[in-house]
C-alpha cells in the first residue's frame, strides 16, 4: 500500500468517529500539513465519501451520511462485534430485521479475513439461541424513536394500553430499553406530567413534532432500573399468610418468605408471589398440614384444587 493510500485510510478512520475534527488536529494526528489534509479531504470526496466542512473556531470536518454507503473501515474487534450483533439481531422482535440481518451477515462474512472468519465461526458453532415469542416492533417506529431521542425532539403517537384503551400521547423521549423480545420507550408524558413506559409494539402513527426539549433527569438516574421497577410494579402480587403445622426450625430454606414460630409444632409463614398458583404449589409440596388465612384468592384456589383432587380419587 502506498504512503498516500495508507494516509487516506487513516484519515477516513478518524472521520468515522462522530465528531467535528479541526484541520489542525487531523494534521497533528497524521503528521502532515493542513494543506495536505485539505487535499486528502478532496480525494475522499471524489471517492464518494460525504465529508462536510464547517467554518469558525468550533468548525472542522465530519463524515456525513450520503446517498449510498461507501466502504467502512473496521478493526478486528469491531468486525467481530458487528458480526456477532447481526447474528443476535436475526432473532430480535423487530419486523423484517431478521432477514436484513442475515443478508448483511452474509456480505460481511464474505469479506472477513480468514483469521476473523474462524473466530466468528467458532463462536457461532458454540452458541445456541433459544427461540423467543413476542410481538414484532415496526422498525420505522424504532428508528423514529431513536432519532427523536438523539435530537431531543418531542413525539406524538397513538397508544393502545394493555386493557385495550386507546389514547394520544405527547412525550419527551428519553431512552429505548430492550428486554427479551420486547422494546420499551421511557419518556416524560407532557399531558400527565409524569414519567411513563410504553411498549413500542403498542405504539402507532408516531410523529416527530420538531419541538426541541431539554432532557430531564430520570428518577433514580438509571433508565433500565426505572423501567424494570415500573414493569414489576404493574404485575399483581399476593401476600400469603399461612400457619404451617411444622416447627419453624424444620421449614426448608428454599421455601423463602418470613417464618415466625407460633409454638413447638407450628409456625407462621408469610410470603409474596405473582400468582396464587405458585403459592399453592409451594405449600402443597411441603408434606405437612397447614391453614391458609390470606389472601382470599389463595384460599379459594386451594379449595378448587382440593375438590379436583377429591373427584380424581372418587371422593376417597
SVG drawing of the C-alpha trace seen along z (x, -y; Angstrom):
<svg xmlns="http://www.w3.org/2000/svg" viewBox="-67 -32 71 76">
<polyline fill="none" stroke="black" stroke-width="0.4" points="0.0,0.0 1.4,-3.4 2.0,-6.1 -0.8,-8.3 -3.3,-5.4 -2.4,-4.5 -2.8,-8.1 -6.2,-8.3 -7.3,-5.2 -6.0,-6.6 -7.9,-9.9 -11.1,-8.0 -10.8,-6.0 -10.6,-9.2 -13.5,-10.8 -15.8,-7.8 -15.8,-8.9 -18.9,-11.0 -17.4,-14.4 -16.0,-17.5 -12.3,-17.3 -10.4,-20.6 -7.9,-20.5 -5.1,-21.3 -5.9,-18.2 -6.1,-16.0 -2.8,-17.3 -1.2,-16.7 -2.5,-13.1 -1.5,-12.2 1.8,-14.2 1.1,-16.1 0.4,-19.7 -3.1,-21.2 -2.7,-21.8 -2.2,-18.0 -5.3,-17.4 -7.4,-19.6 -6.0,-17.8 -6.8,-14.4 -10.3,-15.5 -10.9,-16.4 -9.7,-12.9 -12.1,-11.3 -15.0,-13.4 -14.0,-12.2 -14.3,-8.6 -17.8,-9.2 -17.3,-10.0 -19.5,-13.0 -17.0,-14.9 -18.6,-18.2 -16.6,-21.2 -17.8,-24.0 -16.0,-27.3 -15.2,-29.1 -13.5,-28.4 -15.7,-25.4 -15.6,-24.2 -13.9,-21.3 -14.5,-18.2 -17.0,-15.4 -18.2,-12.5 -22.0,-12.8 -24.5,-10.3 -24.6,-10.1 -27.0,-8.8 -25.0,-5.5 -22.9,-3.7 -19.2,-3.8 -16.9,-1.1 -16.4,-1.2 -13.1,-0.7 -13.3,1.7 -10.6,3.0 -10.7,6.7 -12.6,6.3 -15.2,4.0 -15.7,6.5 -16.3,9.4 -18.6,7.3 -20.8,6.3 -20.9,9.9 -22.0,11.2 -24.5,8.4 -26.0,9.3 -26.3,13.0 -28.1,11.9 -30.4,9.4 -31.6,12.0 -33.8,13.3 -34.9,10.0 -38.5,8.8 -38.2,6.1 -40.3,6.8 -38.1,7.7 -34.8,7.3 -34.1,11.0 -33.9,11.3 -32.0,8.0 -29.5,9.2 -28.9,12.4 -28.3,10.6 -25.9,8.2 -24.2,11.0 -23.6,12.9 -22.0,9.9 -19.8,9.2 -18.6,12.8 -17.6,12.9 -15.0,10.1 -13.7,11.1 -10.1,12.1 -9.6,15.9 -8.5,15.3 -11.7,13.4 -13.9,15.9 -12.5,18.6 -13.2,16.6 -16.8,15.8 -17.5,19.3 -16.3,20.8 -18.5,18.5 -21.5,19.2 -20.9,23.0 -20.7,22.9 -23.8,20.7 -27.4,21.9 -30.1,19.3 -33.4,20.1 -36.4,19.3 -38.4,16.4 -42.0,15.4 -43.5,11.9 -45.0,9.1 -42.9,7.6 -42.0,3.9 -42.2,1.8 -38.6,0.8 -39.7,-2.6 -41.2,-3.3 -38.0,-2.1 -35.8,-4.3 -38.1,-7.3 -38.0,-7.0 -34.2,-6.6 -33.8,-9.7 -36.1,-11.7 -34.1,-10.8 -30.8,-11.7 -32.3,-15.0 -34.1,-15.8 -37.3,-16.2 -40.9,-15.7 -43.0,-12.9 -46.8,-12.4 -48.3,-8.9 -51.4,-6.8 -51.1,-4.2 -53.0,-1.1 -52.9,-0.1 -52.9,3.4 -56.6,3.3 -57.3,2.2 -57.9,-1.5 -56.6,-3.9 -55.2,-7.4 -53.0,-10.0 -49.7,-10.8 -47.2,-13.7 -43.9,-12.8 -40.3,-13.8 -38.5,-10.5 -35.5,-9.6 -34.4,-6.0 -35.2,-2.8 -34.9,0.3 -34.8,3.8 -36.0,6.5 -36.1,10.0 -38.2,9.8 -39.9,6.5 -38.9,2.9 -39.9,0.2 -39.8,-3.6 -39.1,-5.6 -40.4,-9.1 -41.9,-12.0 -45.6,-12.3 -46.3,-16.0 -50.1,-15.8 -49.8,-13.7 -46.6,-15.4 -45.1,-12.1 -42.6,-9.5 -44.2,-6.7 -43.0,-3.4 -44.6,-2.5 -44.4,0.8 -43.3,0.0 -45.4,2.7 -48.5,0.8 -47.4,-2.5 -48.8,-3.6 -48.7,-6.7 -45.7,-8.3 -44.8,-11.8 -41.7,-13.8 -43.0,-17.3 -39.9,-19.3 -40.2,-20.9 -37.0,-20.6 -36.7,-20.0 -34.1,-19.9 -33.7,-16.4 -35.0,-15.8 -33.2,-13.6 -34.6,-10.1 -35.8,-9.3 -33.1,-7.3 -30.7,-8.2 -30.9,-4.7 -33.2,-4.2 -33.0,-0.4 -33.6,-0.2 -36.6,-2.6 -38.2,-0.5 -37.6,2.7 -39.2,1.3 -42.1,-0.1 -42.7,3.2 -42.7,5.1 -45.0,2.6 -47.7,3.3 -47.6,7.1 -50.2,8.2 -48.8,9.7 -50.4,11.8 -49.3,11.6 -49.7,15.1 -50.3,15.6 -50.3,19.3 -49.9,21.3 -47.7,24.4 -48.1,27.4 -44.3,27.7 -41.7,26.4 -40.0,23.2 -36.6,24.9 -37.9,27.6 -39.1,25.3 -36.9,25.8 -34.8,22.8 -35.9,22.9 -39.5,22.1 -38.4,18.5 -40.6,15.8 -40.6,15.0 -41.1,17.7 -42.2,16.9 -42.6,19.6 -46.1,20.0 -45.4,22.9 -43.3,26.0 -45.1,27.6 -46.4,24.7 -45.1,21.5 -46.5,18.6 -45.3,18.2 -45.6,15.0 -44.5,14.6 -45.3,12.7 -45.8,14.2 -47.1,13.1 -49.7,15.9 -51.7,17.9 -51.0,21.0 -47.3,20.7 -48.1,20.1 -50.3,23.2 -47.7,25.3 -45.1,24.4 -47.4,25.2 -48.7,28.5 -45.2,29.8 -44.2,29.2 -45.7,32.5 -47.3,31.1 -50.7,29.8 -51.3,26.0 -54.0,23.4 -54.3,20.8 -55.5,17.4 -54.7,14.9 -55.3,13.9 -58.8,14.9 -57.7,15.9 -55.3,18.4 -57.9,20.0 -60.3,20.2 -57.7,21.7 -56.8,24.4 -60.4,25.3 -60.7,25.7 -57.6,27.9 -58.9,29.9 -62.2,30.6 -60.5,31.5 -58.2,34.0 -61.2,35.5 -63.0,36.0 -59.9,37.6 -59.9,40.2 -63.6,40.8 -64.1,38.8 -62.0,41.2"/>
</svg>
